[in-house]
Amino acid sequence: MRHILRTIVPFYLVTSQGFHPHAFIGPHKTRCVSFKSFTSSSFALSAESSQQSSSSSSSSSDLLSYVSSVTSSPSSSESSKILSKIILLEESYDSTTFDPKLLDGPWLLNFVINPDKNTQGDVSAAGLTFPTEGQVTTQTIDVRNLRISNRITTSNPLLSTIEVGGTISLPPSPPTRAIVSFDTSTLNDFLNISFLFTLIDIMRSFGFFKAESWVDTSYIDETCRIARGNKGSVFLLTKVNENREENVKDKMVEVGSKGEARGATKNWKKTEPTEHWCKGSN
């Protein structure tokens, strides 16, 4: 029971960000590429080189292909290249063309950069951590009904599935932001533990957590989405289509059986609520 509670509580604190920051190998399995040795100067050089090299401009397919090809222990140059591709896509994206309908449907989380922890394979939320190894996470957004659900399939027989659902609102400014409020959850598809959200709301009323959770879409097309959460994490997701659904199910069965999870950490800060995120030291 203690192990279950230690898993559930950080999970709910993580979902309070409006996003579940886990990552996958290829498009389907847990993956967090490590940037621990990636310095501020190399980050700056990476961004500068990506801006100056229009001939090597990145596409979402190029980014996803490269991420899936990186080994379990990425080199500094590989880490730099992934970040360069993400930055380039974000900077090339015109947010005025953002269409919320593109958010609609199921997504798989490919990759995460977590700003708070230097622990490989962990993601931080409200001072706690949640492990990322051996998990497959999908997110489904229903734009018409303004609902969102996050589903995690793990290799733990006691917690084979964890699913949370909630409401989303799309404010007029910034247009790429979605404000999230979770209100339902089940374990193993039958045990309702939605009461935990009531507990979190009570803790928020005493000032333990921020009242508002949101996620900004910094790039999106019909196959790829890059997003930044209110805690500073950066997420790379791929759209699930009919041709891939069976493959996704197969990968969920295999979760935890192959490969290694990889931790990614960088410090990010947000200068203004509606401005672009930038590299920071805190």
C-alpha atoms as an extended CHARMM CRD file, in Angstrom:
* protein
*
       282  EXT
         1         1  MET       CA              0.0000000000        0.0000000000        0.0000000000  PROA      1               0.0000000000
         2         2  ARG       CA              2.8400000000        2.3910000000        0.8110000000  PROA      2               0.0000000000
         3         3  HSD       CA              4.3640000000        1.7690000000       -2.6240000000  PROA      3               0.0000000000
         4         4  ILE       CA              1.0170000000        2.4550000000       -4.3150000000  PROA      4               0.0000000000
         5         5  LEU       CA              0.4920000000        5.7170000000       -2.4240000000  PROA      5               0.0000000000
         6         6  ARG       CA              4.0470000000        6.8470000000       -3.1800000000  PROA      6               0.0000000000
         7         7  THR       CA              3.2490000000        6.3230000000       -6.8500000000  PROA      7               0.0000000000
         8         8  ILE       CA             -0.2480000000        7.8340000000       -6.8930000000  PROA      8               0.0000000000
         9         9  VAL       CA              0.4420000000       11.0670000000       -5.0070000000  PROA      9               0.0000000000
        10        10  PRO       CA              3.3080000000       12.3150000000       -7.2170000000  PROA      10              0.0000000000
        11        11  PHE       CA              1.2610000000       11.2990000000      -10.2420000000  PROA      11              0.0000000000
        12        12  TYR       CA             -1.5980000000       13.5820000000       -9.2710000000  PROA      12              0.0000000000
        13        13  LEU       CA              0.7270000000       16.4320000000       -8.5310000000  PROA      13              0.0000000000
        14        14  VAL       CA              2.2950000000       15.9780000000      -11.9450000000  PROA      14              0.0000000000
        15        15  THR       CA             -1.0730000000       15.9030000000      -13.6920000000  PROA      15              0.0000000000
        16        16  SER       CA             -1.9240000000       19.1800000000      -11.9850000000  PROA      16              0.0000000000
        17        17  GLN       CA              0.3550000000       20.7810000000      -14.5920000000  PROA      17              0.0000000000
        18        18  GLY       CA             -2.2010000000       19.9160000000      -17.2520000000  PROA      18              0.0000000000
        19        19  PHE       CA              0.2060000000       17.4750000000      -18.8350000000  PROA      19              0.0000000000
        20        20  HSD       CA              1.7780000000       14.2390000000      -17.8180000000  PROA      20              0.0000000000
        21        21  PRO       CA              5.5020000000       14.6820000000      -18.4570000000  PROA      21              0.0000000000
        22        22  HSD       CA              6.6260000000       11.2030000000      -19.4620000000  PROA      22              0.0000000000
        23        23  ALA       CA              8.5050000000       10.2420000000      -22.5920000000  PROA      23              0.0000000000
        24        24  PHE       CA              8.9200000000        7.4370000000      -25.0980000000  PROA      24              0.0000000000
        25        25  ILE       CA             11.5230000000        5.5720000000      -27.1040000000  PROA      25              0.0000000000
        26        26  GLY       CA             10.6870000000        6.1080000000      -30.7470000000  PROA      26              0.0000000000
        27        27  PRO       CA              7.0230000000        7.0600000000      -30.9300000000  PROA      27              0.0000000000
        28        28  HSD       CA              5.8660000000        4.5530000000      -28.3340000000  PROA      28              0.0000000000
        29        29  LYS       CA              8.2090000000        3.7660000000      -25.4180000000  PROA      29              0.0000000000
        30        30  THR       CA              9.6450000000        5.6440000000      -22.4810000000  PROA      30              0.0000000000
        31        31  ARG       CA             12.3760000000        8.0480000000      -23.5110000000  PROA      31              0.0000000000
        32        32  CYS       CA             14.0180000000       10.9970000000      -21.7750000000  PROA      32              0.0000000000
        33        33  VAL       CA             17.2150000000       12.0560000000      -23.5370000000  PROA      33              0.0000000000
        34        34  SER       CA             19.8550000000       13.1870000000      -21.0620000000  PROA      34              0.0000000000
        35        35  PHE       CA             21.2560000000       16.7050000000      -21.3540000000  PROA      35              0.0000000000
        36        36  LYS       CA             23.0710000000       16.7790000000      -18.0050000000  PROA      36              0.0000000000
        37        37  SER       CA             26.4240000000       17.7050000000      -19.5510000000  PROA      37              0.0000000000
        38        38  PHE       CA             24.8590000000       20.1720000000      -21.9510000000  PROA      38              0.0000000000
        39        39  THR       CA             26.1670000000       23.5860000000      -20.8500000000  PROA      39              0.0000000000
        40        40  SER       CA             24.6280000000       27.0340000000      -21.2390000000  PROA      40              0.0000000000
        41        41  SER       CA             27.2510000000       28.0370000000      -23.7840000000  PROA      41              0.0000000000
        42        42  SER       CA             26.6670000000       24.9610000000      -25.9210000000  PROA      42              0.0000000000
        43        43  PHE       CA             22.9250000000       25.6240000000      -25.7420000000  PROA      43              0.0000000000
        44        44  ALA       CA             23.4670000000       29.1610000000      -27.0120000000  PROA      44              0.0000000000
        45        45  LEU       CA             25.7330000000       27.9540000000      -29.7990000000  PROA      45              0.0000000000
        46        46  SER       CA             23.1780000000       25.3330000000      -30.7250000000  PROA      46              0.0000000000
        47        47  ALA       CA             20.4010000000       27.9050000000      -31.0120000000  PROA      47              0.0000000000
        48        48  GLU       CA             22.6260000000       30.3110000000      -32.9470000000  PROA      48              0.0000000000
        49        49  SER       CA             23.7640000000       27.6840000000      -35.4220000000  PROA      49              0.0000000000
        50        50  SER       CA             20.1740000000       26.5860000000      -36.0210000000  PROA      50              0.0000000000
        51        51  GLN       CA             19.1720000000       30.1570000000      -36.8330000000  PROA      51              0.0000000000
        52        52  GLN       CA             22.0790000000       30.7140000000      -39.1980000000  PROA      52              0.0000000000
        53        53  SER       CA             21.7180000000       27.4680000000      -41.1530000000  PROA      53              0.0000000000
        54        54  SER       CA             18.5720000000       27.8960000000      -43.2130000000  PROA      54              0.0000000000
        55        55  SER       CA             19.7490000000       25.1890000000      -45.5860000000  PROA      55              0.0000000000
        56        56  SER       CA             19.4600000000       22.6490000000      -42.7590000000  PROA      56              0.0000000000
        57        57  SER       CA             16.1320000000       23.8930000000      -41.4360000000  PROA      57              0.0000000000
        58        58  SER       CA             14.2560000000       21.2840000000      -39.4380000000  PROA      58              0.0000000000
        59        59  SER       CA             10.8600000000       19.7400000000      -40.0570000000  PROA      59              0.0000000000
        60        60  SER       CA              8.7410000000       17.8140000000      -37.5850000000  PROA      60              0.0000000000
        61        61  SER       CA              9.3960000000       14.5580000000      -39.4610000000  PROA      61              0.0000000000
        62        62  ASP       CA             13.1170000000       15.2850000000      -39.3680000000  PROA      62              0.0000000000
        63        63  LEU       CA             12.9480000000       15.8980000000      -35.6070000000  PROA      63              0.0000000000
        64        64  LEU       CA             10.9540000000       12.7460000000      -34.8790000000  PROA      64              0.0000000000
        65        65  SER       CA             13.1920000000       10.6360000000      -37.0830000000  PROA      65              0.0000000000
        66        66  TYR       CA             16.3080000000       11.9170000000      -35.3620000000  PROA      66              0.0000000000
        67        67  VAL       CA             14.9170000000       11.4760000000      -31.8330000000  PROA      67              0.0000000000
        68        68  SER       CA             13.9970000000        7.8640000000      -32.6060000000  PROA      68              0.0000000000
        69        69  SER       CA             17.5300000000        7.1690000000      -33.8490000000  PROA      69              0.0000000000
        70        70  VAL       CA             19.4000000000        8.4570000000      -30.7920000000  PROA      70              0.0000000000
        71        71  THR       CA             21.1140000000        5.8130000000      -28.6750000000  PROA      71              0.0000000000
        72        72  SER       CA             20.4750000000        5.1470000000      -24.9830000000  PROA      72              0.0000000000
        73        73  SER       CA             23.4500000000        7.3560000000      -24.0570000000  PROA      73              0.0000000000
        74        74  PRO       CA             23.2420000000       10.3810000000      -26.3610000000  PROA      74              0.0000000000
        75        75  SER       CA             26.3710000000       12.4080000000      -26.9110000000  PROA      75              0.0000000000
        76        76  SER       CA             26.6060000000       16.1360000000      -26.3130000000  PROA      76              0.0000000000
        77        77  SER       CA             26.3460000000       16.7680000000      -30.0500000000  PROA      77              0.0000000000
        78        78  GLU       CA             23.2170000000       14.6040000000      -30.3130000000  PROA      78              0.0000000000
        79        79  SER       CA             21.6270000000       16.4430000000      -27.4090000000  PROA      79              0.0000000000
        80        80  SER       CA             22.5180000000       19.7600000000      -28.9960000000  PROA      80              0.0000000000
        81        81  LYS       CA             21.0290000000       18.7020000000      -32.3210000000  PROA      81              0.0000000000
        82        82  ILE       CA             17.7000000000       17.6610000000      -30.7790000000  PROA      82              0.0000000000
        83        83  LEU       CA             17.3630000000       20.9530000000      -28.9360000000  PROA      83              0.0000000000
        84        84  SER       CA             18.3020000000       22.8580000000      -32.0740000000  PROA      84              0.0000000000
        85        85  LYS       CA             15.5570000000       21.1300000000      -34.0250000000  PROA      85              0.0000000000
        86        86  ILE       CA             12.9720000000       21.8530000000      -31.3300000000  PROA      86              0.0000000000
        87        87  ILE       CA             13.9760000000       25.5100000000      -31.1060000000  PROA      87              0.0000000000
        88        88  LEU       CA             13.9590000000       25.8790000000      -34.8730000000  PROA      88              0.0000000000
        89        89  LEU       CA             10.4460000000       24.4770000000      -35.1650000000  PROA      89              0.0000000000
        90        90  GLU       CA              9.1950000000       26.7350000000      -32.3750000000  PROA      90              0.0000000000
        91        91  GLU       CA             10.7490000000       29.8330000000      -33.9110000000  PROA      91              0.0000000000
        92        92  SER       CA              9.3730000000       29.0220000000      -37.3560000000  PROA      92              0.0000000000
        93        93  TYR       CA              5.8360000000       28.5270000000      -36.0730000000  PROA      93              0.0000000000
        94        94  ASP       CA              3.3350000000       31.3410000000      -36.5860000000  PROA      94              0.0000000000
        95        95  SER       CA              1.0740000000       31.2120000000      -33.5270000000  PROA      95              0.0000000000
        96        96  THR       CA             -1.5090000000       33.4110000000      -35.2660000000  PROA      96              0.0000000000
        97        97  THR       CA             -2.3140000000       30.4480000000      -37.5170000000  PROA      97              0.0000000000
        98        98  PHE       CA             -2.9790000000       28.1470000000      -34.5490000000  PROA      98              0.0000000000
        99        99  ASP       CA             -6.1560000000       26.0920000000      -34.9840000000  PROA      99              0.0000000000
       100       100  PRO       CA             -7.4290000000       24.3930000000      -31.7860000000  PROA      100             0.0000000000
       101       101  LYS       CA             -8.9630000000       21.6610000000      -33.9460000000  PROA      101             0.0000000000
       102       102  LEU       CA             -5.4430000000       20.3270000000      -34.5330000000  PROA      102             0.0000000000
       103       103  LEU       CA             -5.3060000000       19.4110000000      -30.8320000000  PROA      103             0.0000000000
       104       104  ASP       CA             -8.2480000000       17.0410000000      -31.2290000000  PROA      104             0.0000000000
       105       105  GLY       CA             -7.6270000000       13.3190000000      -30.8830000000  PROA      105             0.0000000000
       106       106  PRO       CA             -5.1070000000       10.9620000000      -29.2590000000  PROA      106             0.0000000000
       107       107  TRP       CA             -1.4010000000       11.7780000000      -28.8500000000  PROA      107             0.0000000000
       108       108  LEU       CA              1.6710000000        9.8390000000      -27.7390000000  PROA      108             0.0000000000
       109       109  LEU       CA              4.4040000000       11.4900000000      -25.7230000000  PROA      109             0.0000000000
       110       110  ASN       CA              7.8060000000       11.0510000000      -27.4120000000  PROA      110             0.0000000000
       111       111  PHE       CA             10.1980000000       13.1590000000      -25.4270000000  PROA      111             0.0000000000
       112       112  VAL       CA             10.3900000000       15.4780000000      -22.4220000000  PROA      112             0.0000000000
       113       113  ILE       CA             12.8070000000       18.0950000000      -21.1340000000  PROA      113             0.0000000000
       114       114  ASN       CA             12.2410000000       18.6150000000      -17.4400000000  PROA      114             0.0000000000
       115       115  PRO       CA             13.5560000000       21.8760000000      -15.9560000000  PROA      115             0.0000000000
       116       116  ASP       CA             13.4900000000       21.0990000000      -12.2480000000  PROA      116             0.0000000000
       117       117  LYS       CA             15.2870000000       17.8430000000      -11.5350000000  PROA      117             0.0000000000
       118       118  ASN       CA             18.7640000000       16.5430000000      -12.3260000000  PROA      118             0.0000000000
       119       119  THR       CA             17.5800000000       12.9780000000      -11.8000000000  PROA      119             0.0000000000
       120       120  GLN       CA             17.5660000000       10.7430000000      -14.8420000000  PROA      120             0.0000000000
       121       121  GLY       CA             14.1510000000        9.3150000000      -15.6310000000  PROA      121             0.0000000000
       122       122  ASP       CA             12.2810000000       11.4820000000      -13.1150000000  PROA      122             0.0000000000
       123       123  VAL       CA              9.9040000000       14.3880000000      -13.5430000000  PROA      123             0.0000000000
       124       124  SER       CA              9.2520000000       16.9450000000      -10.8380000000  PROA      124             0.0000000000
       125       125  ALA       CA              5.9610000000       18.4810000000       -9.7240000000  PROA      125             0.0000000000
       126       126  ALA       CA              5.3570000000       20.5520000000       -6.6210000000  PROA      126             0.0000000000
       127       127  GLY       CA              8.6280000000       19.3540000000       -5.1040000000  PROA      127             0.0000000000
       128       128  LEU       CA              7.9450000000       15.6580000000       -5.6840000000  PROA      128             0.0000000000
       129       129  THR       CA              9.1190000000       13.3040000000       -8.4240000000  PROA      129             0.0000000000
       130       130  PHE       CA              7.4630000000       10.6480000000      -10.5260000000  PROA      130             0.0000000000
       131       131  PRO       CA              9.5280000000        7.9670000000      -12.3120000000  PROA      131             0.0000000000
       132       132  THR       CA              9.3440000000        7.6800000000      -16.1030000000  PROA      132             0.0000000000
       133       133  GLU       CA             10.8230000000        4.2360000000      -16.7500000000  PROA      133             0.0000000000
       134       134  GLY       CA              8.7570000000        1.4800000000      -18.3060000000  PROA      134             0.0000000000
       135       135  GLN       CA              5.6600000000        3.5040000000      -19.1280000000  PROA      135             0.0000000000
       136       136  VAL       CA              3.5700000000        4.3860000000      -22.1610000000  PROA      136             0.0000000000
       137       137  THR       CA              1.4910000000        7.5490000000      -21.8890000000  PROA      137             0.0000000000
       138       138  THR       CA             -1.2280000000        8.7450000000      -24.2240000000  PROA      138             0.0000000000
       139       139  GLN       CA             -3.1790000000       11.9790000000      -24.1020000000  PROA      139             0.0000000000
       140       140  THR       CA             -6.5760000000       12.4070000000      -25.7480000000  PROA      140             0.0000000000
       141       141  ILE       CA             -8.1140000000       15.8380000000      -26.3110000000  PROA      141             0.0000000000
       142       142  ASP       CA            -11.7750000000       16.3700000000      -27.1920000000  PROA      142             0.0000000000
       143       143  VAL       CA            -11.9180000000       19.9670000000      -28.3960000000  PROA      143             0.0000000000
       144       144  ARG       CA            -15.6580000000       19.9530000000      -29.0820000000  PROA      144             0.0000000000
       145       145  ASN       CA            -16.5690000000       18.8830000000      -25.5390000000  PROA      145             0.0000000000
       146       146  LEU       CA            -13.5390000000       20.5920000000      -23.9400000000  PROA      146             0.0000000000
       147       147  ARG       CA            -12.2960000000       17.4230000000      -22.2330000000  PROA      147             0.0000000000
       148       148  ILE       CA             -8.8360000000       15.9190000000      -21.8260000000  PROA      148             0.0000000000
       149       149  SER       CA             -7.5930000000       12.5470000000      -20.5850000000  PROA      149             0.0000000000
       150       150  ASN       CA             -4.1420000000       11.1910000000      -19.8350000000  PROA      150             0.0000000000
       151       151  ARG       CA             -3.6300000000        7.4300000000      -19.7450000000  PROA      151             0.0000000000
       152       152  ILE       CA             -0.5150000000        5.6490000000      -18.5230000000  PROA      152             0.0000000000
       153       153  THR       CA              0.2320000000        1.9710000000      -19.0840000000  PROA      153             0.0000000000
       154       154  THR       CA              2.9690000000        0.6490000000      -16.8080000000  PROA      154             0.0000000000
       155       155  SER       CA              4.8370000000       -2.5970000000      -16.2300000000  PROA      155             0.0000000000
       156       156  ASN       CA              3.6990000000       -2.6150000000      -12.5770000000  PROA      156             0.0000000000
       157       157  PRO       CA              1.0730000000       -5.3770000000      -12.1240000000  PROA      157             0.0000000000
       158       158  LEU       CA             -0.5230000000       -3.4520000000       -9.2510000000  PROA      158             0.0000000000
       159       159  LEU       CA             -0.8690000000       -0.2950000000      -11.3340000000  PROA      159             0.0000000000
       160       160  SER       CA             -1.1420000000       -1.5050000000      -14.9110000000  PROA      160             0.0000000000
       161       161  THR       CA             -3.1570000000        1.5390000000      -16.0140000000  PROA      161             0.0000000000
       162       162  ILE       CA             -3.7150000000        4.9990000000      -14.5770000000  PROA      162             0.0000000000
       163       163  GLU       CA             -6.1060000000        7.3980000000      -16.2660000000  PROA      163             0.0000000000
       164       164  VAL       CA             -7.1490000000       10.9310000000      -15.3890000000  PROA      164             0.0000000000
       165       165  GLY       CA             -9.6830000000       13.1480000000      -17.0880000000  PROA      165             0.0000000000
       166       166  GLY       CA            -10.6930000000       16.7540000000      -16.8260000000  PROA      166             0.0000000000
       167       167  THR       CA            -11.8920000000       19.9260000000      -18.4630000000  PROA      167             0.0000000000
       168       168  ILE       CA             -9.9470000000       22.3050000000      -20.6690000000  PROA      168             0.0000000000
       169       169  SER       CA            -10.6140000000       25.9190000000      -21.5110000000  PROA      169             0.0000000000
       170       170  LEU       CA             -9.0880000000       27.8290000000      -24.4020000000  PROA      170             0.0000000000
       171       171  PRO       CA             -8.6320000000       31.5090000000      -23.4650000000  PROA      171             0.0000000000
       172       172  PRO       CA             -8.4880000000       34.1510000000      -26.2210000000  PROA      172             0.0000000000
       173       173  SER       CA             -5.0140000000       35.2170000000      -25.1120000000  PROA      173             0.0000000000
       174       174  PRO       CA             -2.6110000000       33.6400000000      -25.5930000000  PROA      174             0.0000000000
       175       175  PRO       CA             -4.4810000000       31.6490000000      -28.2510000000  PROA      175             0.0000000000
       176       176  THR       CA             -2.1520000000       28.6530000000      -27.9690000000  PROA      176             0.0000000000
       177       177  ARG       CA             -2.8120000000       28.0970000000      -24.2450000000  PROA      177             0.0000000000
       178       178  ALA       CA             -5.0680000000       25.4520000000      -22.7270000000  PROA      178             0.0000000000
       179       179  ILE       CA             -6.0660000000       25.7210000000      -19.0630000000  PROA      179             0.0000000000
       180       180  VAL       CA             -6.6100000000       22.3000000000      -17.5040000000  PROA      180             0.0000000000
       181       181  SER       CA             -8.5700000000       21.1300000000      -14.4700000000  PROA      181             0.0000000000
       182       182  PHE       CA             -8.6170000000       17.3820000000      -13.7580000000  PROA      182             0.0000000000
       183       183  ASP       CA            -11.6500000000       15.9260000000      -12.0000000000  PROA      183             0.0000000000
       184       184  THR       CA            -11.8060000000       12.1490000000      -12.5920000000  PROA      184             0.0000000000
       185       185  SER       CA             -9.4210000000        9.2230000000      -12.3310000000  PROA      185             0.0000000000
       186       186  THR       CA             -9.3570000000        5.4350000000      -12.3570000000  PROA      186             0.0000000000
       187       187  LEU       CA             -6.7520000000        2.7810000000      -11.6060000000  PROA      187             0.0000000000
       188       188  ASN       CA             -6.6500000000       -0.4280000000      -13.6370000000  PROA      188             0.0000000000
       189       189  ASP       CA             -9.8240000000        0.6920000000      -15.4610000000  PROA      189             0.0000000000
       190       190  PHE       CA            -12.1460000000       -0.0070000000      -12.5150000000  PROA      190             0.0000000000
       191       191  LEU       CA            -11.0150000000        1.6580000000       -9.2630000000  PROA      191             0.0000000000
       192       192  ASN       CA            -12.3390000000        5.2150000000       -9.0160000000  PROA      192             0.0000000000
       193       193  ILE       CA             -9.9820000000        7.4760000000       -7.0680000000  PROA      193             0.0000000000
       194       194  SER       CA            -11.3150000000       10.8460000000       -8.1890000000  PROA      194             0.0000000000
       195       195  PHE       CA            -11.5480000000       11.9090000000       -4.5460000000  PROA      195             0.0000000000
       196       196  LEU       CA             -7.8270000000       12.6640000000       -4.6340000000  PROA      196             0.0000000000
       197       197  PHE       CA             -8.5390000000       15.7150000000       -6.7620000000  PROA      197             0.0000000000
       198       198  THR       CA            -10.7710000000       17.0200000000       -3.9840000000  PROA      198             0.0000000000
       199       199  LEU       CA             -7.8410000000       16.5770000000       -1.6100000000  PROA      199             0.0000000000
       200       200  ILE       CA             -5.5330000000       18.4750000000       -3.9520000000  PROA      200             0.0000000000
       201       201  ASP       CA             -8.0950000000       21.2830000000       -4.2850000000  PROA      201             0.0000000000
       202       202  ILE       CA             -8.2250000000       21.5650000000       -0.4980000000  PROA      202             0.0000000000
       203       203  MET       CA             -4.4220000000       21.7560000000       -0.3470000000  PROA      203             0.0000000000
       204       204  ARG       CA             -4.4920000000       24.4550000000       -3.0350000000  PROA      204             0.0000000000
       205       205  SER       CA             -6.9270000000       26.4830000000       -0.9370000000  PROA      205             0.0000000000
       206       206  PHE       CA             -4.2410000000       26.5940000000        1.7640000000  PROA      206             0.0000000000
       207       207  GLY       CA             -1.6770000000       27.8320000000       -0.7410000000  PROA      207             0.0000000000
       208       208  PHE       CA              0.2790000000       24.6110000000       -1.2600000000  PROA      208             0.0000000000
       209       209  PHE       CA             -0.1480000000       24.6170000000       -5.0410000000  PROA      209             0.0000000000
       210       210  LYS       CA             -0.9490000000       27.1350000000       -7.7400000000  PROA      210             0.0000000000
       211       211  ALA       CA             -4.6340000000       27.2680000000       -8.6070000000  PROA      211             0.0000000000
       212       212  GLU       CA             -4.1730000000       27.3840000000      -12.3840000000  PROA      212             0.0000000000
       213       213  SER       CA             -2.4940000000       24.7420000000      -14.5280000000  PROA      213             0.0000000000
       214       214  TRP       CA             -1.9270000000       25.2590000000      -18.2190000000  PROA      214             0.0000000000
       215       215  VAL       CA              0.0460000000       24.1660000000      -21.2540000000  PROA      215             0.0000000000
       216       216  ASP       CA              1.1170000000       26.2530000000      -24.2550000000  PROA      216             0.0000000000
       217       217  THR       CA              1.4110000000       24.8050000000      -27.7540000000  PROA      217             0.0000000000
       218       218  SER       CA              4.6400000000       26.1880000000      -29.1950000000  PROA      218             0.0000000000
       219       219  TYR       CA              4.4240000000       24.1460000000      -32.4240000000  PROA      219             0.0000000000
       220       220  ILE       CA              1.7830000000       21.9140000000      -33.9760000000  PROA      220             0.0000000000
       221       221  ASP       CA              1.0240000000       20.2340000000      -37.2790000000  PROA      221             0.0000000000
       222       222  GLU       CA             -1.0740000000       17.2040000000      -38.2070000000  PROA      222             0.0000000000
       223       223  THR       CA              1.5260000000       14.7350000000      -36.9010000000  PROA      223             0.0000000000
       224       224  CYS       CA              3.6080000000       16.5280000000      -34.2630000000  PROA      224             0.0000000000
       225       225  ARG       CA              3.0730000000       18.8180000000      -31.2720000000  PROA      225             0.0000000000
       226       226  ILE       CA              5.5660000000       20.6620000000      -29.0680000000  PROA      226             0.0000000000
       227       227  ALA       CA              4.1990000000       22.0690000000      -25.8190000000  PROA      227             0.0000000000
       228       228  ARG       CA              5.4330000000       23.8250000000      -22.6760000000  PROA      228             0.0000000000
       229       229  GLY       CA              3.7630000000       23.3610000000      -19.3020000000  PROA      229             0.0000000000
       230       230  ASN       CA              3.3290000000       25.9040000000      -16.5420000000  PROA      230             0.0000000000
       231       231  LYS       CA              6.1160000000       24.1700000000      -14.5580000000  PROA      231             0.0000000000
       232       232  GLY       CA              8.5690000000       24.6790000000      -17.4320000000  PROA      232             0.0000000000
       233       233  SER       CA              8.6840000000       21.1900000000      -18.9360000000  PROA      233             0.0000000000
       234       234  VAL       CA              8.9150000000       20.8070000000      -22.7180000000  PROA      234             0.0000000000
       235       235  PHE       CA              6.9550000000       17.9940000000      -24.3860000000  PROA      235             0.0000000000
       236       236  LEU       CA              7.1810000000       16.4070000000      -27.8300000000  PROA      236             0.0000000000
       237       237  LEU       CA              4.1300000000       14.4020000000      -28.9190000000  PROA      237             0.0000000000
       238       238  THR       CA              3.0560000000       12.5340000000      -32.0320000000  PROA      238             0.0000000000
       239       239  LYS       CA             -0.4980000000       12.1490000000      -33.2940000000  PROA      239             0.0000000000
       240       240  VAL       CA             -2.0190000000        8.6720000000      -33.2350000000  PROA      240             0.0000000000
       241       241  ASN       CA             -3.8550000000        7.7540000000      -36.4380000000  PROA      241             0.0000000000
       242       242  GLU       CA             -5.8240000000        4.6800000000      -37.4480000000  PROA      242             0.0000000000
       243       243  ASN       CA             -2.8370000000        3.0600000000      -39.1290000000  PROA      243             0.0000000000
       244       244  ARG       CA             -0.8050000000        3.2500000000      -35.8990000000  PROA      244             0.0000000000
       245       245  GLU       CA             -3.3940000000        2.3320000000      -33.2660000000  PROA      245             0.0000000000
       246       246  GLU       CA             -2.6840000000       -1.4110000000      -33.3510000000  PROA      246             0.0000000000
       247       247  ASN       CA              1.0450000000       -0.7490000000      -33.1690000000  PROA      247             0.0000000000
       248       248  VAL       CA              0.4730000000        1.4630000000      -30.1400000000  PROA      248             0.0000000000
       249       249  LYS       CA             -1.4700000000       -1.3160000000      -28.4220000000  PROA      249             0.0000000000
       250       250  ASP       CA              1.3860000000       -3.7380000000      -29.1180000000  PROA      250             0.0000000000
       251       251  LYS       CA              3.8650000000       -1.3140000000      -27.6040000000  PROA      251             0.0000000000
       252       252  MET       CA              1.6840000000       -0.9590000000      -24.5070000000  PROA      252             0.0000000000
       253       253  VAL       CA              1.8510000000       -4.7200000000      -24.0030000000  PROA      253             0.0000000000
       254       254  GLU       CA              5.6270000000       -4.6160000000      -24.3740000000  PROA      254             0.0000000000
       255       255  VAL       CA              6.1600000000       -1.6540000000      -22.0610000000  PROA      255             0.0000000000
       256       256  GLY       CA              9.1480000000       -2.0440000000      -19.8160000000  PROA      256             0.0000000000
       257       257  SER       CA             10.5030000000       -5.0690000000      -21.6700000000  PROA      257             0.0000000000
       258       258  LYS       CA             13.0760000000       -3.2890000000      -23.8170000000  PROA      258             0.0000000000
       259       259  GLY       CA             15.3150000000       -0.2670000000      -23.7950000000  PROA      259             0.0000000000
       260       260  GLU       CA             16.1520000000        2.2840000000      -21.1220000000  PROA      260             0.0000000000
       261       261  ALA       CA             14.5030000000        5.4470000000      -19.9770000000  PROA      261             0.0000000000
       262       262  ARG       CA             16.6090000000        8.5250000000      -20.3700000000  PROA      262             0.0000000000
       263       263  GLY       CA             16.4760000000       11.6450000000      -18.2330000000  PROA      263             0.0000000000
       264       264  ALA       CA             16.4260000000       15.1320000000      -19.7180000000  PROA      264             0.0000000000
       265       265  THR       CA             16.9050000000       18.2160000000      -17.6310000000  PROA      265             0.0000000000
       266       266  LYS       CA             17.3250000000       21.8690000000      -18.5140000000  PROA      266             0.0000000000
       267       267  ASN       CA             16.5020000000       25.0510000000      -16.6560000000  PROA      267             0.0000000000
       268       268  TRP       CA             13.8790000000       27.2370000000      -18.3050000000  PROA      268             0.0000000000
       269       269  LYS       CA             12.2110000000       30.4250000000      -17.1920000000  PROA      269             0.0000000000
       270       270  LYS       CA              9.3180000000       32.4430000000      -18.5490000000  PROA      270             0.0000000000
       271       271  THR       CA              9.9050000000       36.1770000000      -18.7950000000  PROA      271             0.0000000000
       272       272  GLU       CA              6.2620000000       37.2330000000      -19.2820000000  PROA      272             0.0000000000
       273       273  PRO       CA              2.9990000000       35.2380000000      -19.2990000000  PROA      273             0.0000000000
       274       274  THR       CA              2.4990000000       35.6240000000      -23.0610000000  PROA      274             0.0000000000
       275       275  GLU       CA              6.1060000000       35.7600000000      -24.2510000000  PROA      275             0.0000000000
       276       276  HSD       CA              8.3350000000       32.9910000000      -25.5810000000  PROA      276             0.0000000000
       277       277  TRP       CA             10.1860000000       30.8190000000      -23.0720000000  PROA      277             0.0000000000
       278       278  CYS       CA             13.9140000000       31.3020000000      -22.7320000000  PROA      278             0.0000000000
       279       279  LYS       CA             16.9060000000       29.5690000000      -21.1860000000  PROA      279             0.0000000000
       280       280  GLY       CA             17.4910000000       30.5750000000      -17.5880000000  PROA      280             0.0000000000
       281       281  SER       CA             19.6460000000       29.8450000000      -14.5930000000  PROA      281             0.0000000000
       282       282  ASN       CA             16.9200000000       29.3130000000      -12.0070000000  PROA      282             0.0000000000
